[in-house]
Amino acid sequence: MAAQNCYCINPHCQRPDYPQNNDPKTQFCLDCGSPLLLNNRYRVSRLLNSDSGFGLVYEAFEGFSSKILKVLKPEWNDQPKAISLFHQEYQVLAQLSNQGLTGIPAGESFFEYLSRDNLKLYCLVMAKVEGVDLAQWVNIHGTVNQTQAVKWLTAIVEILEKVHSLNYFHRDIKPANIMMRNNGELVLIDFGTAREENQTYLHKVQGNQVTRIVSAGYTPNEQQYGQATPQSDFFALGRTFVHLLTGHHPLELPYDSVNDRLGWREQTEGIAPALLDLIDHLMAPSPRDRPRNASAIKQQLIQITQGKNTLSNLNHGANHQQTINHTINLSKTEQPSEIQLPHQHQTQTPVLMVVSALLLMFSSGIVFFLATHQAPRTENNSITTDNSNTPQIPEATVSAIAPPSPEQSIKTYYSLINGQNYGDAWQNLSLSLRNDREFHPKGYASYTEWWTQIQTVEVLGTSLNYEQGNESQIDCEVRYVVKGSGRIIQQTLRFDFILDPEPNVWLITKVSRL
């Protein structure tokens, strides 16, 4: 096995990554002579972050076990308060991990290191969390659904419940400070009390305003003035879930300065009003109007979980018609509902079962899945079927089946469009495509502006070009009917997909006109 890289942490070393130091038998830096084995346990492999303002962050190894090493910058060695607070971070992590709390990185050791030129460095070692943070997760996967949001919110609240019970609070909760381990467990990192007080002390010493240390968009007003409370964590937690549920940083969302309210609810899809209300409760402008403790939040989450099947309570955003007793599940199969032809006047009629027409639609390859619960409409030349007796695949079996084919995925996508479920259809696009300003210069608003002009989309045929691993490509011939004019647009489009393994669906990454 190749030798690990070895990095000298002496800030005066001219060649901290000297290649000859990589030999595990080398005990002292061949450039400056400082010890390479820290506390008789750790060898440092690389510098991870030098921009924290208060310390340096390295990756270190104890044998082959990866760790995180934080080193207090030497310019703070003459500040006893800074050293005390840095040590306090270790004490907090160690105390919490000794309580059996698994949702934080375990604090392993705190020690002093002496370089060859007698420079003292204060070092903190903690367990390394393998995985991605939630800011990275949402960039890859897009917004979270209600089930995932409740699960994650419960996990973080349980961590905060233990932290607050020990008279500490985090003060810097945001998606980037919540890691997801490879097994799905959430871990709160960049821990709280010591880190935030360190930063506050740092800027006070430098004569700067305390507001310079806040995480813009997540930090409440009282914390900006140095008056943080446990309820400040709740505010930041609420803003974190605004980001996860909308896919937007809080600063990207409209803000009502008169009422001190963030316009975020309209950006969500398929989220129960009870959960939206809870998040608004977390973000109340005044700390006294937020939940009194983590236990109170847990009780509200239990109530939401117990009522999760009350689908009539789902909120689909202010710009979309609310559906009744139904949620869109892309793994469930719904029967074709309606084809509308141009230049026809729409009227309300009783529901008809047209079995022969249904068979004809399948044989011709025209498949629509309209996810609306208004009474079916018919026209002189339209076909209407009743879905009320359509069997549904039990949700418990979905995880055991293979993902839908790319061809079926594109039909499902257009069925959502036909059903005016634009928010759900939007989630079928990869994050990179949603953020592509050439296609969507105004984001979701551009997407809905286009599709609200279309009466129906008909899939005339599909052709699979390839399906390899988690990538696939199909060509699809479609026909649009424009609202009002009845004008018909017929195109052949090429769709590139990537398989999102967690919900087990194909996401559209690129659309090209042939």
Buried (B, 14 or more C-beta within 10 A) or exposed (E): EEEBBBBBBBBEBEEBBBEEBBEEEBEBBBBBEBBBBBBEBBBBBEBBEEEBEBBBBBBBBBEEEBBBBBBBBBEBBEBEEBBBBBBBBBBBBBBBBEEEBEBBBBBBBBBEBEBBEEBEBBBBBBBBBEBBBBBBBBBEBBBBBBEBBBBBBBBBBBBBBBBBBEEBBBBBBBBBBBBBBEEEEBBBBBBBBBBBBBBBBBBBEEEEEBBEBBBEBBBBBBBBEEEBBBBBBBBBBBBBBBBBBBBBBBEEBEBEEEEEBBEBBBBBBBBBEBBBBBBBBBBBEEBEEBBEBBEBBBEBBEEBBEEBEEBEBBBBBEEBEEBEEEBBBBBBBBBBBBBBBBEBEEEEEEEEEBEEBBEEBEEEEBBBBBBBBEEBBBBEEBBBBBBEEEEEEEEEEBEEEEBBBBBBBBBBBBBBBBBBBBBBBBBBBBBEBBEBEEBBEEBBEEBBEEBEEBBBBBBBEBEEEEBEEEBBBBBBBBBBBBBEEEEEEEEBBBBBBBBBEEBBBBBBBBBEEE
